[in-house]
Amino acid sequence: MPKPYLGLLALFVTSVMAFAGPVEDNIAAIKSVPPRGEQNVAAAKAASWLSQSATAEDLVPILAAMNDADPLAANWLRGAFESVTARTISDQKFPADQIEAFAKDTSNTPRVRRLAYEWLIKVDESAPKRFDLLNDPSPEMRRDAVAALIEQAEQADEDASRVIWQKAIVAAVDEDQVDTISKALKKLEIPFNYVDHFGLVVDWHVIGPFDNHEMKGFPVPYPPEKEVRLDATYEGQKGPVKWEPFHSEESDGAFDLAKLTEPHKGAVDYIYTEFNAGGAQDVEFRLGTANAWKLWVNDELVFAREEYHRGMRFDQYIVPGKLKAGKNTILIKVCQNEQDQDWAQRWAVQFRICNTEGRAVHPVE
């Protein structure tokens, strides 16, 4: 074949690959939107086209595209998926078998599987019976099964409820459900340890305060960022400071820095611990704090956020990471600013290590 024809053929193949079809094109347009939304107009037009023109056959591809979409693109795709789903249900063309297969496939991300599952059970009330939700690796999927056990336990007699409550707590990882179950266990005088269940770290060494007046301390590499020597003494905000061991007695494992170091306004504290892992593994470092913070694992900075007083809640930040076999070092820098409002006085940290299912990872001896 002459070279000009080869060039035309290559151009034709490239064009076909680049324009695989309207559905694929519009999904790609949505996923190409930068996280800050500079191309929202293009995404809106693509989402509108999908909502109005995509068919039942396109529902699974839209779901699959959400697996690796950033949050902004995922919102656009979710809206399109729900619009098309509502339309196909109305036309009795909803592909229930395909949606069920997608929801059961654990290689899909939990939040997208959950979306597929929620729409499936709107169409088929018997669908939950075909899922082993209580043993699903995704906490988003397990939640319904735990909720069903809670309902059963609340209606059962005392002897039966003891068994059901204990079965429910094994599967529960959502804070609200664990709180409900733990209260029931307490009434039945069944031992339960909140800190142990979630794998909250309650033993730390603390040093500080260092200076954070005018919020200038967040980028400053104070001595603990350069080395952790538990026998060292450094010059702090108001004089010499040294590492002190502390154990949190709080029922939720929170570590109250305001009680441990003075002053606690315009200040920086560091907390340090060592975690002995039974083997190398992927984990999630989950932290709650109302303050600016940085996290180092094995001397590597893995997360930093300079933001103050957005509230503190359980599993507020989820940071994917890794543990190596044996000793792992964990250092957290926590900064408090100088706001004087009542709601700006909290200076605390709640920290835990878990697997990607939200189940606690405990240190080994």
N, C-alpha and C positions, 0 to 999 in steps of 0.2 A: 504494500500500500504506500503511495507517495507520501512524503513527509507532511505536505499541507493538510492532507486528509487525516493523518495521525493527529495533527494539532487540533483540527476541528473536532475529532472524536474525543480527545482529552478534554476540550472545552465543554463538550456536551455532557460527558460523564461528571465533570466538576459541577456543572450547573444542576444536574439531577441530584447530586449529593447535597448541594447547598440549599436546594428548594425541594425537599422531600415531600412536601404537601402543606396545605394551609394549616392543618392542626399542628404539625411539627414546627412550622415557621412561627406560629403565634406563641407556642410554648417556649421556643427559643428566644423570642423577643422579650417575653416576660422574665425569663431567667437571666437575660443579659443586663437587666436594669441594675445599676450600681446600688449598693446597700443604702446609700443616702437618698436614693430616689430621684437623681437628676433627670431620668428619662421616664418619669411617671406617665406622661401623656402617651408615649408609645406603649407602655405596659397596659394602660387603661384601654386603649384601642384594641390591643391583642386580647385582653381578658373579655372585653365586650364581644369580640368576634367569637371566641370560644363559647361564651355563655349562650349566644344566639344560634350558632351554627354547628357546634360539635354534636356528635351523635352518641348513642349508647356505646358504640364500639370504641369511642375515644376516652371513655371514663378511666379505664385502667392506665392508658398512657399518661393521662393528666395526673393521676395519683402517683405513678412511678416517677414523674418529673419532680414531684414534691420531695422525694427522698433526699436529694442533695441540693435542694434550693435553699437560698438564704432566707431569713425570716420575711423580708419584704416580698420577695418573689413568691414564697409559699402562701402568703396571704392572698395575692392576686390569683394564684392557681386554685386555692381553696374556694374562693368565691365563684370562679368559673365552674369548678367541679360541682358545687352545690346547686348552681343554677341548672346545669345540664342534668344532674340527678333528679331534681324536682320535676323537670320537664319529662324525662324518660319514665319516671314513676307515673306521672299523669297519663302518659301515652301507653302505659303498661308494657314498656320496652326495657325496663331496668334489668341489666345483666347480672342477676343475683349470683349465679354460679361463679362468674368471673370475679365479682367483688368479694365473695366469700373466700375464694382461693387466694386472692391478694391479701386479705386480712389474716389468713392463717399462715402466710409465708413470713417466717421470722427474719428473713433477710431484708425485708422492708423496714423502714424506721418506725419506731413505736407510735409516734404521733400520727403518722399517715395510716398505719394499720388501724388505729383507733377511729379515725375519721371514716374509713371504709366500713368498719364494724358498726358504728353508730347508724349509718344509713342502711346497712343491711337489715338490722333488727327492726327498723321502721317498716320494712317491707315484709319481713318474715319473722314473726314472733317466736318461731321454733328454732331459729338459728343458734341462740346461745347454747342449746343442748348439744350442738355439734362441735363446740369449742371446749378445750380443757383449760379454761381461763385461770383456774387456781394455780396451775403449774406453768403458766405462760411466763417466758423470760421477761416480758415487758410489764412494768408496774402499771402503765396506762391500761393494759388489757386486764390485769389481775384485779383492778379496782372494783369492777362489777361483781366479780366472784366473792371478794371480801365483803362487799356491801350486802350480798345475798346471805352470807353467813351471819353477819351482824343481825340482820332481820330475823333469821331463824333462831338465833340465840336469844333474842329479846322476847320471842314468843314461846320458847321452850320452857319446860320445868327446870328446876335448879340442877338436877343431876345431868340432864341432857345438855343444858347450856354450858356446863363446865367443859365438856368435850368440844363443843362447837366454838366457844371463845378461844380455847387454846389452839384449835385448828386455824382460826382466823388470824391470830397474832403471828403465826409462822409465815403467812403469806403477805401480811400488811407491811407496806413501807411508806404510805402516805401519812403525814403527821396527824391529820384530823381523824383518820380511821384508827391509828394507833392510840390516840388519846381516848377515843370512845371505848376501845377494847380494854385498854389498861385500867380504866375506871371500873369496868365490869369485873375484871380480874381481881382488883383490890377488894371489891365488895364480897367476892367469893373467897377472899384470903388466899389467892393463888399468887405466888411470887412473880414479880415482873420488874425488870431493870431497864428503864428507858434509855439510860446512857449506853448500856451494853447492847441493847437491841439495835440502836442506830450506829454504834461504833464511834461515839463521840469521844474526842480526845480531851481528857480532863487534867492531865499532868504536864506541866510546862515549867520551863525556867523563864523568868521575866527580868528584863533590864530596862531602866528608864527612870524619869523621863528625859528625853532629849528635846531640843528646841524646835517648836513648830509655830512660833509667833508669825502672824501674817501669812500663815500656811506656806512658809518657805521651806519646811523640813522634808516634804515629800520627795523631792529629787536629791536631797543631800545624803550621800553615802556615809552615814555614821559608822563608827567602828564595827558593830556587829555585822554589817554588810560585807566587810572585808575579811573578817575572821570571827569564828565563834570559839572563844576560850572561856569556859565557865568559871575559871579562877581569876579572870581579868577584872580590873577596875578602870573605868574611863571617866572623863569629865562630862558630866551631864548638864542639864538645864540649870540646876540650882546647886551644883557641886558634884562630888564623886558619886558614881553609880556602879553597881555590880550585879551580877546575875543572882537571882534568888529563886529557889524552887517553890512552886505553889501547886496546890491541888484544888480543883473546883468542887464544891459541895452542892452546887446548884442542881436541882432535879433535871433540868434540861441541858446540863453540861456547859452552860455559858460561863465564860471566863471574864469576870468584872474587873477591868483594868483600872477603873476609877477608884475602886477600893484599895487597889494594890500600890498605886504610885501617886504621889502628890508633887506638883499640881497636876490636875488632869485637863486643864484648858491650854490650848496652844502648845500641845505636847506630843511627843512621839514615844511609843514603847515598842520593844521587840519581844516576841515570845519564841521560844525554841524548844523542840522536842526531838527525840529519836524514835523511829518506828522500825521494829524488826520484822521483816516480811519473810514468810515461809518460802517464797519463790518470786521470780520476776513475773510481773503481771500488769495489765492495764487496769487503771482504777479511775475514780473521780474524787477530786478533793472538793468537798462541799463546805461552804463557809457562809455564816451570817454575821453581819456587822453594819452599824450605821455610819461607819467612818471610812476614810481613805485607807487603802491597804495595798501591800505587796506580799507575794508569796514566792519563796524559794524552796525548791526540793532538790536535795543533793547538790547544793550550791548553784543551781540554775534558776534564774528568774522565770517563773512560768505564768505569772499573772500580776497585773497592777491596775488599780482603779482609783483615781483621785476624785472622789465625790463624797460629800458629807451630808448626813442626816436625811437620807431617803427612807429611814426606818430600818428595822432589823427583823428578819424573819428566817424561819427554818429553811435550809437549803437555798438561801437567797442567791448564791453564786455557785455555779457548777463548773469546775475546771478539769477537763480530761488530762490525765497524766499517766505516769508509769512509776512503779516501784521496782527496785532491783532486789534480788535475793539478799537477805541479811539486813544490815543496818542502813536506814535511810534517814537523812537529816531534813528537818522541816523548820524553816524560819519564816516568821510573819512579822511584818512591820505594820503597826496600826497608828494612824495619826488622828488626833483630835484638834478641831479648830477652836476659835474663841467666841463662838456664838453663845449668848447668855440666856436664850429662851429656855423655858422648862423642857421642851421637847428636844433640845439639842444637848442634853447632858449625858446621854447614854454613851459609854465608852466600853464596849465589851466585844467579845469574839465567841462565836460558837463554831466549832470545826470538827469535821468527821471525814473518814475515808471509807469509801464503799465501792462496790463494783458497778457496772453500768446498769444493773437492775435496781440500784438503790439499796442493796443488801450490805450490811456492815462487813468490812474487812478488818479483822482483829490481828494485833501483833502476836507473834509466837514467842515463846520463852527462849 
